[in-house]
């Protein structure tokens, strides 16, 4: 189908983009890579009267280390995440996740900000950002505020963004040296959303797990941070009993829909299997 008519705006600064969004109100939508919004417009599930294209705002691009944090501009593409030597060194799970998103054509244009900001439960980066303890920098007419990724998602396509606000950057604590990590994703075919996926980051010392964080993708109306499951693993030797308990705790917080990817019960169990696989990979990579 063909989208409805709309006015196109291409600001060059964050301030002008925020001002446009506030001025134009609910009929305006920010446009990043467009891979979520444009399909909705083509099917007329979204009919904005104004598109505010963020691609000309150079201040929204880039990956830098600031103290103990990595700061990623919202308009940084998935391809740029994959190519970043800094992320490969310090946060390799981001690359591991990005290469599983859609296909190369989409990764060249799709942005991390768009993936995180629109509240689509099928997107891969939100659960990973929760797993990593990331925070989102939101910029509006009243200035800048930071919201934890774990507090940002309110429901399917519903987030903590206020009218006129834009997600401008993502701040991620640098994990401990020698941490283990893994992102496992089950999907029907290349380019598809996850049937279920899991992100795991752990640290080990003396044969024991000293910290564990787990994120789950596309098994609820929001991304999930499996806090209890991580707490079960922390302090354990990752023995079978502890892993089984953690997987059960993670499965218990899921609430997937039955859809073309399978019935709800199947998708819940696949979330548990993806968690086991991601944990196994994380353990193999972790050093004391």
Phi, psi and omega per residue, in radians:
X1 nan 2.969 -3.122
X2 -1.929 2.328 3.132
X3 -1.069 2.786 3.021
X4 -1.226 3.018 -3.133
X5 -1.262 2.593 3.121
X6 -2.736 2.771 3.022
X7 -1.639 2.456 -3.058
X8 -1.906 2.278 3.139
X9 -2.201 2.461 -3.100
X10 -2.347 1.347 -3.137
X11 -1.220 2.806 -3.123
X12 -1.988 -0.024 3.086
X13 -2.334 2.726 3.100
X14 -1.088 -0.729 -3.123
X15 -1.032 -0.753 -3.125
X16 -1.238 -0.579 3.094
X17 -1.159 -0.775 3.120
X18 -1.082 -0.756 -3.138
X19 -1.092 -0.709 3.117
X20 -1.109 -0.812 -3.119
X21 -1.086 -0.690 3.124
X22 -1.206 -0.735 -3.123
X23 -1.136 -0.732 -3.037
X24 -1.456 -0.313 3.012
X25 1.265 -2.638 -2.999
X26 -1.173 -0.268 -3.127
X27 -1.503 0.055 -3.141
X28 -1.929 2.513 3.083
X29 -2.301 2.385 3.013
X30 -1.261 2.566 -3.124
X31 -2.100 2.078 3.072
X32 -1.782 -1.885 3.073
X33 -1.328 -0.460 3.076
X34 1.545 0.020 -3.012
X35 -1.328 -0.298 3.016
X36 -1.693 -0.765 -3.042
X37 -1.255 -0.821 -3.044
X38 -1.063 -0.785 3.072
X39 -1.026 -0.647 3.098
X40 -1.144 -0.637 3.111
X41 -1.203 -0.650 -3.138
X42 -1.137 -0.577 3.122
X43 -1.614 0.056 3.130
X44 1.131 0.321 2.980
X45 -1.310 -0.377 3.009
X46 -2.224 2.281 -3.113
X47 -2.327 1.034 -3.141
X48 -1.141 2.539 3.088
X49 -1.503 -0.279 -3.131
X50 -2.441 2.381 2.981
X51 -1.966 2.246 3.110
X52 -1.901 1.738 -3.072
X53 -1.333 2.166 -3.090
X54 -1.652 0.029 -2.976
X55 -1.210 -0.308 -3.134
X56 -1.592 0.053 -3.099
X57 -1.637 1.673 -3.071
X58 -1.109 -0.475 -3.133
X59 -1.137 -0.239 -3.130
X60 -1.625 0.155 -3.118
X61 -1.999 2.684 2.993
X62 2.114 2.770 3.134
X63 -2.338 2.068 -3.109
X64 -2.400 2.735 2.985
X65 -1.748 2.265 3.082
X66 -2.200 1.758 -3.085
X67 1.106 -2.152 -3.115
X68 -1.680 0.327 -3.139
X69 -2.208 2.633 2.900
X70 -1.780 2.258 3.130
X71 -1.971 2.156 -3.115
X72 -2.040 2.144 3.075
X73 -1.123 2.509 -3.005
X74 -1.098 -0.505 -3.112
X75 -1.597 0.207 3.024
X76 -1.191 2.281 -3.053
X77 -1.443 2.829 3.068
X78 -1.048 -0.649 3.106
X79 -1.073 -0.720 3.128
X80 -1.177 -0.583 3.042
X81 -1.097 -0.779 -3.118
X82 -1.103 -0.651 -3.073
X83 -1.471 -0.173 -3.023
X84 -1.248 2.091 3.074
X85 -1.168 -0.596 -3.138
X86 -1.116 -0.797 3.118
X87 -1.203 -0.666 3.105
X88 -1.035 -0.642 -3.141
X89 -1.335 -0.800 -2.953
X90 -1.809 -0.554 -3.088
X91 -2.373 1.075 -3.039
X92 -1.120 -0.325 3.117
X93 -1.141 -0.439 3.097
X94 -1.151 -0.754 3.088
X95 -1.115 -0.762 -3.119
X96 -1.034 -0.640 3.111
X97 -1.308 -0.776 -3.059
X98 -1.066 -0.642 -3.112
X99 -1.227 -0.207 3.109
X100 -1.678 -0.016 -3.140
X101 -1.471 2.052 2.993
X102 0.888 -2.154 -3.079
X103 -2.450 2.990 -3.055
X104 -0.977 -0.678 -3.119
X105 -1.060 -0.755 -3.140
X106 -1.231 -0.670 -3.125
X107 -1.148 -0.468 3.086
X108 -1.178 -0.505 -3.083
X109 -1.939 -0.560 -3.093
X110 -1.155 2.456 -3.052
X111 -1.955 2.733 3.097
X112 -1.197 -0.626 3.125
X113 -1.125 -0.770 3.109
X114 -1.117 -0.706 -3.140
X115 -1.100 -0.622 -3.097
X116 -1.513 -0.532 -2.892
X117 -1.501 -0.442 -2.937
X118 -1.537 -0.067 3.026
X119 1.334 0.282 3.096
X120 -1.284 2.071 -3.086
X121 -1.139 -0.287 3.132
X122 -1.465 -0.193 -3.123
X123 -1.226 2.565 -3.030
X124 -1.449 -0.628 -3.000
X125 -1.197 -0.590 -3.087
X126 -1.017 -0.826 3.123
X127 -1.135 -0.640 3.084
X128 -1.110 -0.731 3.124
X129 -1.122 -0.637 3.054
X130 -1.131 -0.756 3.111
X131 -1.026 -0.689 -3.077
X132 -1.461 -0.066 -3.117
X133 1.222 0.585 -3.098
X134 -1.316 2.808 2.993
X135 -2.237 2.651 -3.112
X136 -1.839 2.276 3.045
X137 -1.556 2.026 -3.109
X138 -1.903 2.241 -3.076
X139 -2.029 2.219 3.099
X140 -2.439 -2.953 -3.102
X141 -1.166 -0.386 3.125
X142 -1.595 0.113 3.117
X143 1.953 -2.652 -3.040
X144 -1.972 2.404 3.003
X145 -2.386 2.658 3.125
X146 -1.882 2.348 3.097
X147 -2.222 2.263 3.110
X148 -1.093 2.441 3.100
X149 -0.995 -0.541 -3.135
X150 -1.239 -0.261 3.130
X151 -1.923 -0.012 -2.944
X152 -1.448 -0.553 -2.984
X153 -1.682 2.107 -3.037
X154 -1.819 -0.398 -3.122
X155 3.091 -3.123 3.111
X156 -1.053 2.074 -3.136
X157 1.103 0.280 3.088
X158 -2.054 2.204 -3.078
X159 -2.350 3.132 -3.135
X160 -1.423 0.028 3.097
X161 -1.079 2.286 3.063
X162 -1.567 2.807 3.103
X163 -0.938 2.292 3.129
X164 1.506 -0.149 -3.131
X165 -1.464 2.645 3.075
X166 -2.262 2.423 2.967
X167 -1.309 2.016 -3.024
X168 -1.847 -0.427 3.133
X169 -2.769 2.789 3.088
X170 -2.146 2.252 -3.115
X171 -1.946 2.204 -3.045
X172 -2.231 2.170 3.059
X173 -1.070 2.421 3.088
X174 -1.234 2.116 -3.137
X175 -1.144 2.854 3.128
X176 -1.092 2.547 3.049
X177 -1.025 2.336 3.138
X178 1.487 0.158 3.118
X179 -1.153 2.722 3.047
X180 -1.822 2.642 -3.044
X181 -2.638 2.748 3.038
X182 -2.942 2.443 3.010
X183 -2.199 2.078 -3.132
X184 -2.052 2.319 -3.042
X185 -2.365 2.195 3.017
X186 -1.751 2.196 3.090
X187 -2.507 2.742 -3.043
X188 -1.259 -0.589 -3.082
X189 -2.787 2.912 3.098
X190 -1.027 2.306 3.098
X191 1.664 -0.161 -3.066
X192 -1.486 2.757 2.932
X193 -1.142 2.843 3.130
X194 -1.216 2.413 2.829
X195 -1.165 -0.717 3.007
X196 -2.887 2.614 3.100
X197 -2.630 2.738 -3.124
X198 -2.464 2.402 3.023
X199 -1.957 2.377 -3.137
X200 -2.352 2.342 2.979
X201 -2.294 2.213 -3.133
X202 -2.345 2.814 2.912
X203 -2.209 2.622 -3.098
X204 -2.241 2.603 3.035
X205 -2.692 2.194 3.110
X206 1.017 0.583 3.124
X207 1.429 0.048 3.110
X208 -2.006 2.621 3.055
X209 -1.407 2.090 -3.109
X210 -1.692 -0.280 3.010
X211 -2.799 2.613 3.120
X212 -2.630 2.352 3.090
X213 -2.354 2.411 -3.025
X214 -2.348 2.286 3.019
X215 -2.106 2.531 -3.112
X216 -2.153 2.360 -3.067
X217 -1.932 2.315 2.941
X218 1.121 0.578 3.048
X219 -2.176 0.415 3.017
X220 -2.877 -3.129 3.117
X221 -1.341 -0.163 3.021
X222 -2.337 2.830 2.932
X223 -1.092 2.701 -3.047
X224 -2.134 2.358 2.933
X225 -1.792 2.018 -3.051
X226 -1.510 1.324 -3.034
X227 -1.085 -0.809 -3.109
X228 -1.125 -0.698 3.126
X229 -1.076 -0.726 3.098
X230 -1.122 -0.679 3.137
X231 -1.136 -0.631 3.112
X232 -1.105 -0.700 -3.124
X233 -1.280 -0.583 -3.086
X234 -1.151 2.199 -3.105
X235 1.617 -0.197 -3.140
X236 -1.568 2.959 3.011
X237 -1.621 0.228 -3.080
X238 1.046 0.656 3.054
X239 -1.190 2.861 -3.047
X240 -0.981 -0.732 -3.100
X241 -1.089 -0.741 3.135
X242 -1.152 -0.730 3.130
X243 -1.120 -0.753 3.127
X244 -1.064 -0.736 3.117
X245 -1.134 -0.717 -3.139
X246 -1.141 -0.745 3.118
X247 -1.094 -0.745 3.124
X248 -1.095 -0.692 3.124
X249 -1.161 -0.662 3.114
X250 -1.191 -0.776 3.125
X251 -1.070 -0.574 -3.057
X252 -1.174 -0.417 -3.118
X253 -1.611 -0.063 3.140
X254 -1.382 2.704 3.081
X255 -2.667 1.077 -3.057
X256 -1.301 2.763 3.034
X257 -1.481 2.613 2.939
X258 -1.405 2.139 -3.089
X259 -2.616 -2.834 -3.086
X260 -1.129 -0.245 3.105
X261 -1.518 -0.145 3.084
X262 2.355 2.923 3.098
X263 -1.186 2.788 -3.073
X264 -0.993 -0.744 -3.110
X265 -1.065 -0.722 3.118
X266 -1.100 -0.787 -3.085
X267 -1.177 -0.616 3.056
X268 -1.076 -0.802 -3.141
X269 -1.158 -0.592 3.103
X270 -1.190 -0.562 3.048
X271 -1.070 -0.725 3.098
X272 -1.122 -0.702 3.132
X273 -1.187 -0.724 3.098
X274 -1.096 -0.641 3.084
X275 -1.104 -0.796 3.123
X276 -1.040 -0.767 -3.118
X277 -1.172 -0.746 3.132
X278 -1.130 -0.679 3.118
X279 -1.151 -0.742 3.118
X280 -1.043 -0.741 3.124
X281 -1.182 -0.700 3.132
X282 -1.095 -0.738 3.137
X283 -1.097 -0.727 -3.135
X284 -1.117 -0.463 -3.089
X285 -1.631 -0.337 -3.044
X286 -1.310 2.508 3.025
X287 -2.159 2.580 -3.099
X288 -1.201 nan nan
